[in-house]
Every structure is written in structure tokens, then in C-alpha cells.
Amino acid sequence: MKSFVFSVFLSIGLFSSLNAQFDRYDFVVVPTKFDVFFEPNAYRTSTLLKFLLTEAGYDAYYEDELPEYALQNPCKGVKVDLEENSGLLLTKFQILFKDCRNQLVFKTYAGESKSKDYKTAYHQSIRQAFSSVLSGKGVSEPKKIDRASSVDRMRLMSNGGDDYSLVDYSGAVIFRLTKSAATDVYLVNAEEISGILFKNAEGKWTMELTDGSGAKVTTNPEIEW
């Protein structure tokens, strides 16, 4: 199965930004019905998104046609969703990608259309929004470095293999982590943030983070499994 390493596309300079978001996922799940519509595959929007994803090199599957690997490893995939913010004169859609815990992984900029024909307007705005996926430039999320420094109790959850999530007690994912070869040492996987989580000589967890602006935070959170 292909993975989101995108070696072919990276060789021609595409997806370098987006790869940081998706390189831990193996497939994309496309709903047959989006909440913004009343009918399954309304105006062939599910068909369009699956086509765009497949053409871009993603392993995309309808939610009712998932292969055995995807069924057994749901956290190795992301699910696509649509968010509509249309007005009287403009049809506007954004494409969202969420992980198996319904946490936002990537959100595109809004695609727009002035067409008065529903199908044309939906397809034009979705295609325009999809350009964010190709460029890897989406809506910026609030920086997590402040969020992480304010949470003193977290839970470390395994996603399978060396892939872990650091979550707060509401279940919100704060960081994705990769287990290193060293004992009790995890590397932070986050855009514009580098960091490490480890046990110090006293057996206490320590998290050291640095964001793109150079701001640094060191905390000693209580970590549970």
C-alpha cells in the first residue's frame, strides 16, 4: 500500500509543506454523505473529492468500501469533511481532514464560486479549496506551545507502532509523538514546533518545546497511560 511519504511528488517539489501534516497517515476516508447535504453523494461531491484525492496521489476510499488494512488500523487514516459558509452571492466550501479521534489535522482555505447552478458552484468551490491541499497551505491553527505549557496532566496514548498521541483529559490531542529508540524518549510531531518528551534523572517527565519564533517552554507534566 502507498503511504503518505509522497516520494514521487516530493521529487518534483510538491507537497513538501503538506507532507508534514500527513506523513503519518496511510489513507483518506471519503464519506458517501456529508452533513451539509441531505442526500448521499449529493451533486456528486463525494465522487469529486475521491477523484481529486486519487489524482493527487492519495489512497482514498469511500467509507463503505474500506480495505481490510483500513478497517483494522483506523488511526492510520484521516477522514475528509466539508464545511459550508455560503452567502447570498457566493458558494463557499472548506475541506477538513480529521484523525480517528475527530481532531482536526488540516483545514483548507475557502473555495468560492459565483455560479447559480448548484452542481457547478459546489464543484468549483471544492476544486478551489482543494488547491490548499496541493500547496500544503491551509488555515493556521492556534499555536500549541502555549496550550501545552498550561496543561499539567496528560495521557500518552498509543496509535500503533511508534506513533503516539499526547492528549488532555477532555480527549483533545495536544501533540502527536514518535517513540525514539531510547527508553522513555518521544519526539514531538507538530508544524512549527520542535520538542521532546522524556523522563529525567529523577524519573519525572519533562517536555521541552521550541516554536518557529524561538519561544521555548519547559514543563514537567504528569503523564499517565
C-alpha positions as CSV (number, residue, x, y, z in Angstrom):
1,M,0.0,0.0,0.0
2,K,1.1,3.5,-0.7
3,S,1.9,5.7,2.3
4,F,1.8,9.5,2.6
5,V,5.6,9.8,2.1
6,F,4.8,11.1,-1.4
7,S,8.2,10.3,-2.8
8,V,7.1,10.7,-6.4
9,F,5.6,14.1,-5.7
10,L,8.4,15.3,-3.5
11,S,10.8,14.7,-6.3
12,I,9.2,17.5,-8.3
13,G,8.8,19.8,-5.3
14,L,5.2,19.3,-4.5
15,F,3.6,18.5,-1.1
16,S,6.6,19.5,1.0
17,S,4.5,21.5,3.3
18,L,1.6,19.2,3.4
19,N,3.8,16.2,4.0
20,A,4.5,17.5,7.5
21,Q,0.7,17.2,8.2
22,F,0.0,13.8,6.6
23,D,3.2,11.8,6.6
24,R,1.9,9.6,9.4
25,Y,-1.3,8.6,7.6
26,D,-1.7,5.9,5.0
27,F,-5.1,6.7,3.5
28,V,-8.1,9.1,3.4
29,V,-11.7,8.1,4.1
30,V,-14.3,9.9,1.9
31,P,-17.9,9.9,3.3
32,T,-20.6,8.9,0.9
33,K,-22.8,11.6,2.6
34,F,-21.6,14.9,4.0
35,D,-23.5,16.5,6.9
36,V,-24.0,19.7,4.8
37,F,-26.2,17.7,2.3
38,F,-29.4,15.8,2.7
39,E,-28.6,13.1,0.2
40,P,-25.7,10.6,-0.3
41,N,-23.2,11.9,-2.8
42,A,-25.3,15.0,-3.4
43,Y,-24.3,16.7,-6.6
44,R,-21.5,14.0,-6.9
45,T,-19.5,15.8,-4.2
46,S,-18.2,12.6,-2.7
47,T,-17.2,11.4,-6.2
48,L,-15.4,14.6,-6.9
49,L,-13.4,14.6,-3.7
50,K,-12.3,11.0,-4.1
51,F,-11.3,11.7,-7.7
52,L,-9.3,14.8,-6.6
53,L,-7.5,12.9,-3.8
54,T,-6.7,9.9,-6.0
55,E,-5.4,12.1,-8.8
56,A,-3.2,13.9,-6.3
57,G,-1.7,10.5,-5.2
58,Y,-3.6,9.8,-2.1
59,D,-5.0,6.3,-1.2
60,A,-8.7,7.4,-0.9
61,Y,-11.6,5.1,-0.1
62,Y,-15.3,5.5,0.4
63,E,-16.2,4.9,4.0
64,D,-18.3,1.9,3.0
65,E,-15.6,0.4,0.8
66,L,-12.6,0.4,3.2
67,P,-10.0,-2.3,2.6
68,E,-9.1,-4.7,5.5
69,Y,-6.0,-2.7,6.4
70,A,-8.0,0.5,6.9
71,L,-10.6,-1.4,9.0
72,Q,-8.0,-2.8,11.3
73,N,-6.0,0.4,11.5
74,P,-8.5,3.3,11.6
75,C,-5.9,5.6,13.2
76,K,-3.6,5.3,10.2
77,G,-6.1,7.3,8.2
78,V,-7.8,10.7,8.1
79,K,-11.4,11.4,7.2
80,V,-12.3,14.2,4.9
81,D,-15.3,16.5,5.6
82,L,-16.8,19.6,4.1
83,E,-17.7,22.9,5.8
84,E,-20.1,25.3,4.0
85,N,-20.1,29.1,4.6
86,S,-22.2,30.2,1.6
87,G,-23.9,33.5,1.4
88,L,-26.4,35.0,-1.0
89,L,-23.9,35.7,-3.8
90,L,-21.2,33.2,-3.1
91,T,-21.0,29.5,-2.5
92,K,-18.1,28.8,-0.2
93,F,-16.6,25.5,1.0
94,Q,-13.7,24.4,3.1
95,I,-12.2,20.9,3.2
96,L,-11.3,19.4,6.6
97,F,-9.2,16.4,7.4
98,K,-9.7,14.8,10.8
99,D,-8.0,11.9,12.6
100,C,-9.6,8.9,14.2
101,R,-10.3,10.9,17.3
102,N,-12.1,13.6,15.3
103,Q,-9.2,16.0,15.9
104,L,-8.5,18.5,13.1
105,V,-5.4,17.7,11.1
106,F,-5.7,20.1,8.2
107,K,-8.2,22.7,7.0
108,T,-8.1,24.3,3.6
109,Y,-8.8,27.9,2.7
110,A,-12.3,28.5,1.5
111,G,-13.0,27.9,-2.2
112,E,-15.6,30.2,-3.8
113,S,-18.0,30.2,-6.7
114,K,-20.5,32.7,-8.1
115,S,-22.3,30.2,-10.2
116,K,-26.1,30.0,-9.7
117,D,-26.1,26.4,-10.7
118,Y,-25.8,24.2,-7.6
119,K,-23.6,21.5,-9.0
120,T,-21.3,23.9,-10.8
121,A,-21.0,26.1,-7.7
122,Y,-20.2,23.2,-5.4
123,H,-17.7,21.7,-7.8
124,Q,-15.9,25.0,-8.5
125,S,-15.6,25.9,-4.8
126,I,-14.5,22.4,-3.8
127,R,-11.8,22.3,-6.5
128,Q,-10.6,25.8,-5.5
129,A,-10.4,24.7,-1.9
130,F,-8.5,21.6,-2.9
131,S,-5.7,23.8,-4.2
132,S,-4.8,24.3,-0.5
133,V,-4.3,20.6,-0.3
134,L,-1.9,20.7,-3.2
135,S,0.0,23.6,-1.9
136,G,0.0,22.5,1.8
137,K,-1.2,25.9,2.9
138,G,-4.3,25.8,5.0
139,V,-5.9,27.8,7.7
140,S,-3.5,28.3,10.6
141,E,-4.4,26.7,13.9
142,P,-3.6,28.4,17.2
143,K,-0.1,27.7,18.3
144,K,0.0,24.7,20.7
145,I,3.1,25.7,22.6
146,D,1.0,27.9,25.0
147,R,-1.7,25.2,25.3
148,A,0.9,22.5,26.2
149,S,2.5,24.7,28.8
150,S,-0.9,25.3,30.5
151,V,-1.8,21.6,30.9
152,D,-0.2,19.8,33.8
153,R,-1.8,16.4,33.4
154,M,-1.8,14.5,30.2
155,R,-2.3,11.0,28.9
156,L,0.0,9.2,26.5
157,M,-1.9,7.0,24.1
158,S,-0.6,4.5,21.5
159,N,-1.8,4.7,17.9
160,G,0.1,1.6,17.0
161,G,3.8,1.1,16.4
162,D,5.9,4.1,17.4
163,D,3.0,6.5,16.8
164,Y,1.6,8.1,20.0
165,S,-0.8,11.0,20.9
166,L,-0.4,13.2,23.9
167,V,-4.0,14.2,25.0
168,D,-5.5,16.2,27.8
169,Y,-8.3,14.9,29.9
170,S,-11.0,16.2,27.6
171,G,-9.6,13.8,25.0
172,A,-8.2,16.7,22.8
173,V,-4.9,15.8,21.1
174,I,-2.2,18.3,22.1
175,F,0.7,16.7,20.2
176,R,1.5,13.6,18.0
177,L,4.7,11.9,19.2
178,T,7.1,9.4,17.8
179,K,8.8,7.0,20.2
180,S,12.6,7.1,19.8
181,A,15.0,4.2,20.2
182,A,15.9,5.5,23.6
183,T,13.8,4.4,26.6
184,D,11.1,6.9,27.6
185,V,12.0,9.4,25.0
186,Y,9.4,10.8,22.5
187,L,9.8,13.3,19.7
188,V,7.1,15.9,19.1
189,N,5.5,16.0,15.6
190,A,4.0,19.4,15.1
191,E,4.2,22.1,12.4
192,E,6.4,25.0,13.5
193,I,7.1,23.3,16.9
194,S,10.0,21.0,17.7
195,G,10.3,19.3,21.0
196,I,11.0,16.2,23.1
197,L,9.3,14.4,25.9
198,F,11.5,12.4,28.2
199,K,12.0,11.1,31.8
200,N,14.7,13.0,33.7
201,A,17.2,11.5,36.1
202,E,14.6,11.8,38.9
203,G,12.1,9.8,37.0
204,K,9.9,12.7,36.3
205,W,8.5,13.6,32.8
206,T,10.0,16.7,31.2
207,M,8.8,18.3,28.0
208,E,10.9,20.8,26.1
209,L,9.4,22.7,23.2
210,T,10.5,25.4,20.8
211,D,8.3,27.1,18.3
212,G,9.1,28.9,15.0
213,S,9.5,32.3,16.7
214,G,12.2,30.9,19.0
215,A,10.0,30.8,22.1
216,K,10.9,28.0,24.5
217,V,8.9,26.2,27.1
218,T,10.0,23.5,29.6
219,T,7.4,21.8,31.7
220,N,7.1,18.8,34.0
221,P,3.6,17.4,33.2
222,E,2.1,14.4,35.0
223,I,1.9,11.7,32.3
224,E,-0.5,8.8,32.5
225,W,-1.0,5.8,30.2
